[in-house]
């Protein structure tokens, strides 16, 4: 996940960074973290059915891009999925709800990819309770291809301002089985206000802010070395790093120009939102959270198919004390009593984004 890269002229703290100088072409051309992006190019290259399906599953969206999946392939025709507890988010996701949703996205992509080769995947979720694996997945012949497979390589999370163009009724109808789509102006305004207020809480709460800053990968070298977390790369942002204008220290200082500019950019992103998508469940069990993740990735693939963009803004759904008022408000606004809002996302028309870094498949396999 990364900050906006839209501006190649950026005034910050009274100084200007200009794309100028004899070496700028070479600098720009060499800033792509190719090692961290290689899993996208390698997807589908495996020949063993489980590994091939997993090469697509690792491209799933997940909170803070932590990629919390580990798989055991020692049992024939079986993928045993575990949550990697070293990738927890104790401050923004203390009950691992969001990470579990990410694991649901992973499982659904695995199922879609396996079906492309004619394999059915049957899931046994939490067979030993929460102390054991998340899922034992059995592969067998007999599945029909899922048309959403065609969108896996094109799916993105779009952290950009969206066009003011309304989402048409036929596209809302196409999404209705996966999420509630909010387009009515007054409701959109209420959700927008709440989502931004929650973002401010996350960014101004020391523990949650530090959790994000600690997971920032700043520049090509850091992104290639640790292709998870929040990637801050590209020639523009790296030019700010080179002159000391974009640092972790500045991001932790809520009074700094760098921090304030980041907030301004994100406020612009929030303001330019014509619609929202909401995924809710009747309960809030681990199975419900997995199901929410499976629906979310299908929603993301379907929006891609429809030419729409999707961006999760789930800060108000986080479960730590400073967010309690917003958590209560978002549930009162978006669902009925007793139900749980699992995902909230901006929906609209946005620009195509580059893929997010990923760990290679072999790093996610245990007991190989």
N, C-alpha and C positions, 0 to 999 in steps of 0.2 A: 504494500500500500504506500502511496507516495503523494507528496504535495503537488499542487498544480505547477505545470511547467509551461504555462501559456505565454509568459512574458519573457522576452529576451532583453528587454530593457527594464531594470528593476531599481527603483529608488528606495533605499533602506537606510534609515538613520542619517539622512542628509547626504549620503554618498551614492554614486551611480556606478553600475557595472555595465560596460558596453562590450558587445561582441566585436572586438577590434584587435588588431595586432597581426603580425605576420604568421604566428603559429596557431591562430584560432581555428583554421580549417583542420589541421592535424589533431588539435585538442578535441574538437567536436567529434571527429570521426572515430576516435578511440575511446569514447566514454561509455560505450555499450557493454554491460557486464555479461559477455557471451557465455561464460561458464555457468552463471546462475540461471540463464535462460535456456540452456541446452536441453533440459527435460521436455520443453515444448517441441523442439525439433525431433527428439527421440521418441515421442509418443507413438505407439503402434509398431515400433521396430522389433519388439520382442516376438518370439514365435510360440513360446509356451503360453497356453490360453490365460492362465491366472496372471502371469507377469504382463502379458499384453494388456489385459483389462486394467491392471494396477498402474500401468504407465500412463493411462488417462486419468485414473482416480486421483493421482497425486497432484493434478492440476485443479483440484476443487478449491473453492473459496473457503476461507476460515478466518477467525478473529485474529487480528494483528499478524496475519500470515504466519502463524506459529507452526502450522503443518503437524498437528499433534497425533499423527498416525504411525503405528508400528504394526507390521504384519509378520506372521509366522506361516511359512509354506511347507512345513515338514510333513503334514498329513496330506496324502494324495487327494487331488480334486477339491482342496479345502483352503480357504484363506481365513486365518484367525486374526482378528483385528483387536489391537490394544490401544488405549490412550497413553501416549507418552507423557508421563507426569512431570518430566523435566521441562515441559513446555507450558506449564500452567500459567495462568494470569491471576495471581492471588488477589490483586487489588480491584481490577475491573471486572473479573469474572470469578468471584470467590467460590461459587458453587459449581463451576465448570459447565454451566448451562450452554453458554455460547460455544465453547469448545466441543461439546457434545453435538450441537447443531452442525458444526463443521465436519464432524465425523459422519453425520447423516448425509451431508453433501458428498463426501468421499465414497460412501457405500452406494449411493445412487449412481454416481458416475461409473463406478465399477460394474454395476448391474447393466447400465446402458451399453458400456463398451463390450462386455461379455456377450450381450445379446447380438451385437453386430457380427460376431463369429458363430452365432447359433447356440450359445451357452446360456442356460438358465441358472440363476443364482438364488438359492433359498437361504434366508437369514434366520439365525437363532440368536436373538438379541439378549445380552446379559445372562447367559445360561448359568453362571455361577454367582449372580448378583453383581454388585458394583465392584467387588474385590477381584473379579476375574476379567475375562476378555469382554470387549464391547459387543463383538459379534463372532459367531462361527458361521462362515458362508460356504455352502456346498455348491460346487459347479456340476452341472449335468447337461447333456445335450437336449435340445428341444425348444429353444427360444426363438421368437421372431424379432427381427431388427427393429429398433426404436428409431423413428425419424429424427429425434432430437440429437442422435449421435453426430449428425452433420454439423451441429453448432458447437461442439465441445472445444474445438481449436479456435473458435472465434469469440467465445464467451469472455467478457471482461467485467470488472467492477469500474464504473465510470465516476471518478471523483472530479467532476468538472461542472460548471454551470450548464444547465439545460436550456434549450430553446423554449420560448414562450408558447410554442405550438401545442395546442391541446392534444391529449391522447384520444384518438377516435373511438367511437362506440364499438366498432367491430373488433378493435384490438383489446378493449376492456373486456368484451365478452369472451375473447380467446383466453384471457388470463383468469377468468372468474372461478374456475375450478381449483385454482392454485392459490389465489390470494384475493382479499377484498381490495379493490382499487378505489381510491378516494380522489375525486376530481371536482366536487362541488367547492366553489371558491371559498366560502366561509369555513368549511371543514379543512380545506388545504391550509388556509391561513392559521387556523388553530393548531394543526399538527406542526406546521413550520415554526411557529413561535415556541412550542414545547420542545421540539427537536433541537432548536438552537440553544434554548436555555439549558438543556441537558448537556449539550456540547460544552457550554461555558463551565458548568459544574465539573465535568471531567478534566478540563484543562486548567482549572483553578484549584483543584484538590491536590495537594502535594504528592500523596502516594500514587494516585492514578496518573498524574502527569509524569512523574518519574518513571513509572512502569513503561509508559510509551517511549519516553526519551531514551531509556536504557536499551530499548529494542530498535532504536534507529540504526540503520546501516548507512553510513555516510560516505558516498562515493563508490566508484567501481570496485576498488580493492576490497572494501568491507563487504559489499554486496556479494561478490564472488566467493569470499571466504565464509560468509554466513548468509546463505540465500533464504533467510526467513526474516520475520520482523518487518519493520517499516522502512522500505527502501527510499532513500533520498539520493538520487543519482541524476546523471545527464549533464551535459556541458554547462548549462546555466547554473544549476545548484552547485556543481563542483567549482565553478568560478567563484561563487560566494564563499565556499569553504576555503579556497586557496588564499583569499585575502582576509580570512578570519571573521567574516560577517555572518556565517552560518555555523554555529558550534552547539554542542550539547549544553554548554553552560548558558548560552543565550536562550536556548529553548526552555531551560528550567527557570529562567528569570522572567516572571510574568510582566515585569515592567520594561523589558528590553524592547528595542525596535523590532528585532527579529521575531520575537513572540507576538507582538502586536500586529505585525504584517501578516503572520500566519493566520491569526484570528480574523483579520480583515478578508483574507482570501477565502477562508472557509465560510465566513458570513455571506460573501457573494455567492458561493456555491449553494448554500442553503436557500438563499432568497430566490434563486433562479430554479424553482421547482414547480412544475405545473400539476404534478400528481404524486400520490404515495401508494405503495403496495404494503399490505398488512397480512402477516401470516399468524394465525392464532390456533390454539389447541384447547380442547375441553379440559384437559388435565395438564400436569406439568411433570410427568414421570420421565425417566430417561428414555423410555420408548416413545413418548410424545415428542421429546426433543429431537430424537433421531428422525422421526417422521417429519417434523418441521424442517429439518435440514434437507431431507429428500424432496420435499415440496419446494423449498427455496431454490435448490439448484435447477429443478425443472422449470421454475418460474424464470430464473436467469437465462436458461437456454431458450425458453420460449420468447422472452423479450428480445433476445438476440435474433431469433428467427424473424420476429416482427419488425426488426429495425429500430427497436427501442433500447434505451440504456437504463441500467439499474445500479443503485448505490445504497448499501445499507447504512442507516443512521440510527443505530440501536442503542445509543448512549442512555436514553431514558428507560431502557429495559434492564439496565445493569443493577445489581443487587448489593450495593454497599450503602452505608448509612447516609452519606451526603446526597445520594440520589433518591432517597426514599420518597420524598414529596413528588418528584417527577415520575417515578415508577407508579405511584398511586394514580397520578393524574392521567398518565397515558393509558392505563387500564380502564379508568372511568370513561375516557374519551373513545377508545377504540374497540372495546369488547364488552361482553356481558359478564355479570358477576360470576366468579368462580372459574372463568376461562383465563388463559394466559396468552398475552401477546409475546410471541417468540421472535418475530422479526419485523422490522419496520424499514422500508426502503424508499428512497427518492425514485421517481419514475418519470421518464420523458425522453426527449431526443437529445442525445449528446454526441460528442466526437468519439471516434475510435481511439482506444488507448493501447499502449504496449502491454504485453503480458507481464505478470508478476513473477519474480524469481522463485525457483523451486529447488529443493534438495533432490538429487538423483534418486531413482527408485532403489538402487542397491543400498543406499544409506538408511532406508526405511524398512528393510527386511531384517528380522532377528532370527537367530537359530538357523542360519542358512548353512 
